[in-house]
Amino acid sequence: VEYPRFLAAAINESIRGYVDQDLAMGIEQGRFKLSMGGRLLDTTILWALIGILIDTLENNLSVDESLVYFTQMHLVVLGMSREEAEEIAVKAVSLVT
C-alpha cells in the first residue's frame, strides 16, 4: 500500500456512520467503558486497522486471523475484557467468512 492516508480516508468515509452507531449503542448498554474518546479514539482505531491491513497484504497473512485480531483489539480499547472481546471477535468473523 503506497498511500496509507488515502486508504485511511476511504475506510473512514465508508464505515464512519456504522462505527458511531455501534459505539453509541455499546456505551448506552454499558458494554463500552471508554478510557479515551473523540479524535484520539478515532485515530487509534483507524491507524491500527490500516497497520493490520498493510501487514496482512504485504505478508500474505490470513484475513480471518487479522480480522479476529483487529476486532479483539478494538473491543479491548473500548473497555471490554480480553476474553469477552476474543469470544465476540471469533463469532463475528465466523459469521462473515
N, CA, C and O atoms as a DFTB+ gen file, in Angstrom:
388 C
 N C O
     1  1       0.859      -1.173       0.000
     2  2       0.000       0.000       0.000
     3  2       0.899       1.228       0.000
     4  3       1.623       1.491       0.961
     5  1       0.837       1.966      -1.092
     6  2       1.728       3.113      -1.241
     7  2       1.185       4.390      -0.606
     8  3       1.957       5.280      -0.248
     9  1      -0.116       4.484      -0.468
    10  2      -0.718       5.711       0.043
    11  2      -1.663       5.405       1.208
    12  3      -2.882       5.405       1.037
    13  1      -1.103       5.145       2.381
    14  2      -1.960       4.762       3.509
    15  2      -2.953       5.844       3.929
    16  3      -4.019       5.524       4.455
    17  1      -2.629       7.101       3.712
    18  2      -3.576       8.162       4.080
    19  2      -4.833       8.116       3.203
    20  3      -5.936       8.379       3.684
    21  1      -4.665       7.782       1.919
    22  2      -5.832       7.635       1.046
    23  2      -6.672       6.445       1.490
    24  3      -7.901       6.518       1.508
    25  1      -6.011       5.358       1.847
    26  2      -6.709       4.173       2.334
    27  2      -7.473       4.512       3.621
    28  3      -8.631       4.127       3.777
    29  1      -6.824       5.226       4.530
    30  2      -7.465       5.611       5.788
    31  2      -8.690       6.488       5.535
    32  3      -9.734       6.296       6.158
    33  1      -8.561       7.444       4.625
    34  2      -9.688       8.330       4.325
    35  2     -10.858       7.546       3.735
    36  3     -12.011       7.789       4.089
    37  1     -10.562       6.607       2.835
    38  2     -11.623       5.804       2.217
    39  2     -12.321       4.919       3.250
    40  3     -13.548       4.830       3.272
    41  1     -11.538       4.275       4.094
    42  2     -12.131       3.413       5.127
    43  2     -12.953       4.246       6.098
    44  3     -14.076       3.875       6.439
    45  1     -12.409       5.354       6.538
    46  2     -13.122       6.212       7.477
    47  2     -14.455       6.668       6.895
    48  3     -15.477       6.642       7.581
    49  1     -14.445       7.079       5.650
    50  2     -15.676       7.545       4.995
    51  2     -16.708       6.425       4.870
    52  3     -17.907       6.656       5.028
    53  1     -16.238       5.218       4.586
    54  2     -17.177       4.118       4.338
    55  2     -17.785       3.522       5.609
    56  3     -18.878       2.958       5.559
    57  1     -17.099       3.638       6.741
    58  2     -17.608       2.985       7.954
    59  2     -17.995       3.948       9.069
    60  3     -18.515       3.515      10.098
    61  1     -17.757       5.222       8.891
    62  2     -17.962       6.204       9.967
    63  2     -19.347       6.099      10.612
    64  3     -19.449       6.033      11.837
    65  1     -20.400       6.083       9.815
    66  2     -21.758       6.035      10.358
    67  2     -22.008       4.788      11.183
    68  3     -22.632       4.857      12.241
    69  1     -21.525       3.648      10.707
    70  2     -21.712       2.385      11.428
    71  2     -20.949       2.397      12.754
    72  3     -21.458       1.957      13.784
    73  1     -19.735       2.903      12.706
    74  2     -18.913       2.941      13.923
    75  2     -19.568       3.828      14.973
    76  3     -19.661       3.450      16.141
    77  1     -20.021       5.004      14.559
    78  2     -20.663       5.920      15.511
    79  2     -21.902       5.284      16.127
    80  3     -22.122       5.387      17.334
    81  1     -22.706       4.630      15.301
    82  2     -23.930       3.986      15.781
    83  2     -23.604       2.846      16.756
    84  3     -24.210       2.752      17.824
    85  1     -22.658       1.988      16.394
    86  2     -22.281       0.871      17.264
    87  2     -21.671       1.361      18.572
    88  3     -21.940       0.805      19.637
    89  1     -20.862       2.388      18.489
    90  2     -20.230       2.940      19.686
    91  2     -21.287       3.498      20.638
    92  3     -21.237       3.250      21.843
    93  1     -22.236       4.246      20.096
    94  2     -23.299       4.810      20.933
    95  2     -24.123       3.702      21.602
    96  3     -24.465       3.807      22.780
    97  1     -24.437       2.650      20.855
    98  2     -25.201       1.534      21.435
    99  2     -24.410       0.838      22.533
   100  3     -24.968       0.510      23.580
   101  1     -23.125       0.609      22.313
   102  2     -22.296      -0.052      23.318
   103  2     -22.167       0.758      24.590
   104  3     -22.174       0.198      25.687
   105  1     -22.050       2.065      24.460
   106  2     -21.976       2.947      25.637
   107  2     -23.314       2.938      26.369
   108  3     -23.355       2.832      27.595
   109  1     -24.407       3.050      25.614
   110  2     -25.745       3.052      26.209
   111  2     -26.028       1.761      26.975
   112  3     -26.656       1.789      28.033
   113  1     -25.567       0.632      26.441
   114  2     -25.778      -0.662      27.085
   115  2     -24.815      -0.912      28.243
   116  3     -24.968      -1.884      28.982
   117  1     -23.828      -0.041      28.399
   118  2     -22.844      -0.201      29.455
   119  2     -21.746      -1.218      29.135
   120  3     -20.984      -1.603      30.022
   121  1     -21.660      -1.648      27.891
   122  2     -20.633      -2.630      27.499
   123  2     -19.298      -1.963      27.203
   124  3     -18.247      -2.578      27.381
   125  1     -19.326      -0.717      26.755
   126  2     -18.089       0.009      26.453
   127  2     -17.836       1.018      27.559
   128  3     -18.722       1.780      27.946
   129  1     -16.623       1.008      28.053
   130  2     -16.190       1.940      29.088
   131  2     -14.950       2.635      28.555
   132  3     -13.831       2.146      28.715
   133  1     -15.158       3.762      27.929
   134  2     -14.083       4.434      27.212
   135  2     -13.059       5.063      28.145
   136  3     -13.408       5.749      29.105
   137  1     -11.787       4.815      27.843
   138  2     -10.718       5.484      28.568
   139  2     -10.191       6.661      27.755
   140  3      -9.388       7.456      28.243
   141  1     -10.648       6.761      26.519
   142  2     -10.325       7.888      25.643
   143  2     -11.523       8.067      24.722
   144  3     -12.370       7.179      24.622
   145  1     -11.594       9.169      24.075
   146  2     -12.719       9.384      23.179
   147  2     -12.359      10.358      22.078
   148  3     -11.214      10.792      21.945
   149  1     -13.356      10.685      21.302
   150  2     -13.190      11.671      20.248
   151  2     -12.128      11.317      19.241
   152  3     -11.985      10.170      18.817
   153  1     -11.392      12.335      18.876
   154  2     -10.372      12.206      17.822
   155  2      -9.291      11.186      18.185
   156  3      -8.826      10.451      17.313
   157  1      -8.888      11.130      19.441
   158  2      -7.847      10.191      19.854
   159  2      -8.307       8.746      19.660
   160  3      -7.543       7.913      19.171
   161  1      -9.539       8.448      20.036
   162  2     -10.082       7.112      19.826
   163  2     -10.176       6.798      18.337
   164  3      -9.772       5.722      17.898
   165  1     -10.705       7.734      17.570
   166  2     -10.816       7.531      16.119
   167  2      -9.458       7.239      15.489
   168  3      -9.317       6.301      14.705
   169  1      -8.479       8.038      15.834
   170  2      -7.134       7.880      15.273
   171  2      -6.518       6.548      15.670
   172  3      -5.920       5.866      14.837
   173  1      -6.659       6.176      16.926
   174  2      -6.102       4.915      17.415
   175  2      -6.686       3.726      16.668
   176  3      -5.948       2.863      16.194
   177  1      -7.997       3.679      16.562
   178  2      -8.669       2.557      15.908
   179  2      -8.357       2.539      14.412
   180  3      -8.013       1.491      13.865
   181  1      -8.472       3.677      13.755
   182  2      -8.274       3.732      12.306
   183  2      -6.855       3.315      11.912
   184  3      -6.682       2.517      10.990
   185  1      -5.845       3.842      12.594
   186  2      -4.469       3.522      12.191
   187  2      -4.064       2.117      12.612
   188  3      -3.185       1.518      11.992
   189  1      -4.681       1.592      13.638
   190  2      -4.455       0.174      13.960
   191  2      -4.988      -0.687      12.821
   192  3      -4.334      -1.642      12.400
   193  1      -6.178      -0.349      12.324
   194  2      -6.754      -1.091      11.202
   195  2      -5.879      -0.986       9.958
   196  3      -5.637      -1.987       9.285
   197  1      -5.409       0.201       9.653
   198  2      -4.558       0.385       8.472
   199  2      -3.285      -0.448       8.610
   200  3      -2.866      -1.102       7.655
   201  1      -2.670      -0.427       9.789
   202  2      -1.462      -1.223      10.017
   203  2      -1.704      -2.709       9.827
   204  3      -0.894      -3.403       9.214
   205  1      -2.820      -3.195      10.351
   206  2      -3.148      -4.621      10.217
   207  2      -3.424      -4.964       8.760
   208  3      -2.987      -6.009       8.279
   209  1      -4.147      -4.095       8.046
   210  2      -4.413      -4.352       6.626
   211  2      -3.123      -4.411       5.810
   212  3      -2.937      -5.314       4.995
   213  1      -2.252      -3.461       6.031
   214  2      -0.981      -3.436       5.301
   215  2      -0.160      -4.680       5.620
   216  3       0.381      -5.319       4.718
   217  1      -0.068      -5.021       6.895
   218  2       0.691      -6.205       7.297
   219  2       0.095      -7.470       6.682
   220  3       0.828      -8.345       6.222
   221  1      -1.221      -7.562       6.674
   222  2      -1.906      -8.725       6.099
   223  2      -1.603      -8.840       4.606
   224  3      -1.285      -9.922       4.114
   225  1      -1.702      -7.726       3.893
   226  2      -1.465      -7.741       2.451
   227  2      -0.003      -7.995       2.102
   228  3       0.294      -8.815       1.232
   229  1       0.900      -7.308       2.765
   230  2       2.318      -7.418       2.429
   231  2       2.931      -8.748       2.825
   232  3       3.916      -9.180       2.227
   233  1       2.356      -9.404       3.830
   234  2       2.930     -10.655       4.317
   235  2       2.043     -11.862       4.036
   236  3       2.280     -12.955       4.549
   237  1       1.014     -11.646       3.209
   238  2       0.124     -12.737       2.802
   239  2      -0.412     -13.511       4.016
   240  3      -0.388     -14.741       4.047
   241  1      -0.895     -12.758       5.013
   242  2      -1.423     -13.366       6.229
   243  2      -2.891     -13.731       6.041
   244  3      -3.538     -13.265       5.104
   245  1      -3.403     -14.557       6.924
   246  2      -4.805     -14.953       6.901
   247  2      -5.690     -13.750       7.214
   248  3      -5.522     -13.094       8.242
   249  1      -6.629     -13.470       6.324
   250  2      -7.547     -12.364       6.540
   251  2      -8.414     -12.628       7.772
   252  3      -8.677     -11.717       8.556
   253  1      -8.856     -13.872       7.938
   254  2      -9.680     -14.214       9.105
   255  2      -8.945     -13.943      10.410
   256  3      -9.503     -13.345      11.331
   257  1      -7.697     -14.381      10.488
   258  2      -6.915     -14.159      11.714
   259  2      -6.700     -12.668      11.957
   260  3      -6.765     -12.206      13.096
   261  1      -6.447     -11.922      10.892
   262  2      -6.247     -10.484      11.037
   263  2      -7.522      -9.798      11.496
   264  3      -7.469      -8.882      12.317
   265  1      -8.671     -10.226      10.977
   266  2      -9.950      -9.660      11.407
   267  2     -10.229      -9.949      12.880
   268  3     -10.692      -9.078      13.616
   269  1      -9.945     -11.176      13.300
   270  2     -10.147     -11.524      14.714
   271  2      -9.246     -10.655      15.588
   272  3      -9.695     -10.104      16.593
   273  1      -7.985     -10.535      15.206
   274  2      -7.033      -9.741      15.982
   275  2      -7.486      -8.287      16.075
   276  3      -7.501      -7.711      17.162
   277  1      -7.857      -7.686      14.929
   278  2      -8.278      -6.287      14.935
   279  2      -9.546      -6.094      15.766
   280  3      -9.623      -5.169      16.575
   281  1     -10.532      -6.954      15.572
   282  2     -11.793      -6.826      16.296
   283  2     -11.571      -6.956      17.794
   284  3     -12.132      -6.194      18.581
   285  1     -10.754      -7.920      18.181
   286  2     -10.464      -8.097      19.609
   287  2      -9.763      -6.856      20.163
   288  3     -10.134      -6.359      21.226
   289  1      -8.767      -6.362      19.458
   290  2      -8.034      -5.180      19.914
   291  2      -8.979      -3.986      20.043
   292  3      -8.917      -3.237      21.017
   293  1      -9.850      -3.818      19.056
   294  2     -10.803      -2.711      19.041
   295  2     -11.716      -2.776      20.266
   296  3     -11.931      -1.763      20.932
   297  1     -12.246      -3.949      20.562
   298  2     -13.157      -4.097      21.701
   299  2     -12.455      -3.900      23.038
   300  3     -13.052      -3.366      23.973
   301  1     -11.203      -4.319      23.144
   302  2     -10.436      -4.102      24.376
   303  2     -10.199      -2.601      24.581
   304  3     -10.301      -2.105      25.703
   305  1      -9.884      -1.885      23.506
   306  2      -9.701      -0.432      23.594
   307  2     -10.989       0.234      24.088
   308  3     -10.946       1.252      24.777
   309  1     -12.134      -0.355      23.727
   310  2     -13.422       0.196      24.152
   311  2     -13.819      -0.220      25.563
   312  3     -14.879       0.174      26.049
   313  1     -12.974      -1.017      26.231
   314  2     -13.197      -1.329      27.634
   315  2     -13.671      -2.732      27.947
   316  3     -13.963      -3.024      29.106
   317  1     -13.761      -3.604      26.972
   318  2     -14.160      -4.995      27.238
   319  2     -12.968      -5.795      27.747
   320  3     -11.812      -5.439      27.514
   321  1     -13.271      -6.868      28.439
   322  2     -12.191      -7.763      28.866
   323  2     -11.622      -8.471      27.637
   324  3     -12.317      -8.636      26.634
   325  1     -10.380      -8.881      27.716
   326  2      -9.736      -9.581      26.608
   327  2     -10.493     -10.845      26.238
   328  3     -10.652     -11.157      25.058
   329  1     -10.958     -11.568      27.242
   330  2     -11.646     -12.831      26.996
   331  2     -12.969     -12.612      26.264
   332  3     -13.269     -13.297      25.286
   333  1     -13.758     -11.646      26.751
   334  2     -15.048     -11.363      26.107
   335  2     -14.828     -10.845      24.687
   336  3     -15.554     -11.219      23.766
   337  1     -13.833      -9.992      24.516
   338  2     -13.538      -9.445      23.195
   339  2     -13.122     -10.542      22.223
   340  3     -13.533     -10.534      21.063
   341  1     -12.318     -11.473      22.686
   342  2     -11.890     -12.579      21.819
   343  2     -13.077     -13.441      21.406
   344  3     -13.192     -13.824      20.242
   345  1     -13.955     -13.745      22.350
   346  2     -15.133     -14.561      22.054
   347  2     -16.023     -13.881      21.005
   348  3     -16.475     -14.523      20.057
   349  1     -16.265     -12.596      21.181
   350  2     -17.096     -11.848      20.230
   351  2     -16.411     -11.771      18.873
   352  3     -17.063     -11.940      17.843
   353  1     -15.116     -11.520      18.858
   354  2     -14.378     -11.394      17.593
   355  2     -14.430     -12.682      16.790
   356  3     -14.671     -12.653      15.583
   357  1     -14.210     -13.794      17.438
   358  2     -14.232     -15.087      16.745
   359  2     -15.624     -15.354      16.178
   360  3     -15.755     -15.795      15.036
   361  1     -16.665     -15.088      16.971
   362  2     -18.041     -15.286      16.496
   363  2     -18.349     -14.371      15.314
   364  3     -18.921     -14.811      14.317
   365  1     -17.972     -13.110      15.424
   366  2     -18.269     -12.142      14.369
   367  2     -17.591     -12.519      13.057
   368  3     -18.210     -12.465      11.995
   369  1     -16.337     -12.896      13.131
   370  2     -15.608     -13.256      11.908
   371  2     -16.173     -14.534      11.300
   372  3     -16.217     -14.670      10.078
   373  1     -16.601     -15.463      12.133
   374  2     -17.172     -16.697      11.597
   375  2     -18.487     -16.419      10.863
   376  3     -18.860     -17.182       9.972
   377  1     -19.186     -15.356      11.214
   378  2     -20.440     -15.001      10.539
   379  2     -20.214     -14.384       9.167
   380  3     -21.077     -14.483       8.295
   381  1     -19.074     -13.756       8.970
   382  2     -18.830     -13.069       7.692
   383  2     -17.896     -13.829       6.757
   384  3     -17.682     -13.404       5.622
   385  1     -17.346     -14.927       7.209
   386  2     -16.429     -15.659       6.327
   387  2     -17.011     -16.999       5.920
   388  3     -16.375     -17.749       5.179
